[in-house]
Amino acid sequence: ISCWNALQSLLSSMKQACEILTRDPEGGAARIPFETFSFLYSYLATIDGEISKTETKVFLLEIKEQADKYSGMVLIRHF
């Protein structure tokens, strides 16, 4: 359960990061480049310590597949 809580907390942080870093207008899709998303997610997952490197890698591969359909941009709805 603690890993689930860690993941939920991390995803909440990533949602906030997308909303802060996006160039979309307020209320928009809050898109950010995959490279930025990947860097932040990996960094925060490492600090948290409860999400394995394998879980991080699998998650980011899934997000990249979605981002590739949107010119390399991650949307909040992707996660």
C-alpha positions in Angstrom: 0.0 0.0 0.0 2.8 2.4 0.8 4.1 2.0 -2.8 0.6 2.9 -4.1 0.5 6.0 -1.9 4.0 7.0 -3.1 2.9 6.6 -6.7 -0.3 8.6 -6.2 1.7 11.3 -4.4 4.2 11.4 -7.3 1.5 11.6 -9.9 -0.1 14.4 -8.0 3.3 16.2 -8.0 3.7 15.6 -11.7 0.2 17.0 -12.4 1.2 20.2 -10.6 4.5 20.3 -12.4 2.7 20.1 -15.8 0.3 22.9 -14.8 3.2 25.1 -13.7 5.6 24.4 -16.6 3.1 24.3 -19.5 2.9 27.0 -22.1 -0.7 26.2 -22.7 -3.3 28.8 -21.5 -4.9 28.2 -18.1 -7.4 25.5 -18.3 -5.7 23.9 -21.3 -4.2 20.5 -21.7 -1.1 21.4 -19.6 1.3 19.8 -22.0 5.0 19.6 -21.4 7.8 18.0 -23.4 8.4 14.3 -22.7 12.0 15.0 -21.9 11.0 17.4 -19.1 8.4 15.0 -17.8 10.8 12.1 -17.8 13.5 14.0 -16.0 11.2 15.3 -13.3 9.4 11.9 -12.8 12.7 10.0 -12.6 14.2 12.5 -10.2 11.2 12.5 -7.9 10.8 8.7 -8.0 14.5 8.4 -7.0 14.1 10.8 -4.1 10.9 8.9 -2.9 12.8 5.6 -2.9 9.6 3.4 -2.9 9.2 3.2 -6.7 11.6 0.8 -8.3 13.7 1.7 -11.3 11.9 -1.0 -13.2 8.5 0.5 -12.4 9.8 3.9 -13.4 11.2 2.7 -16.7 8.0 0.8 -17.6 5.8 3.8 -16.7 8.0 6.2 -18.7 7.9 3.9 -21.8 4.1 3.9 -21.6 4.0 7.7 -21.3 6.5 8.1 -24.2 4.2 6.0 -26.4 1.3 8.4 -25.7 3.6 11.5 -26.0 4.8 10.4 -29.4 1.2 10.6 -30.7 1.2 14.3 -29.6 4.4 15.6 -31.1 6.5 14.5 -28.0 4.2 16.3 -25.5 2.9 14.7 -22.3 -0.7 15.6 -21.4 -2.0 15.2 -17.8 -4.6 12.7 -19.1 -1.8 10.4 -20.2 -1.2 9.5 -16.6 
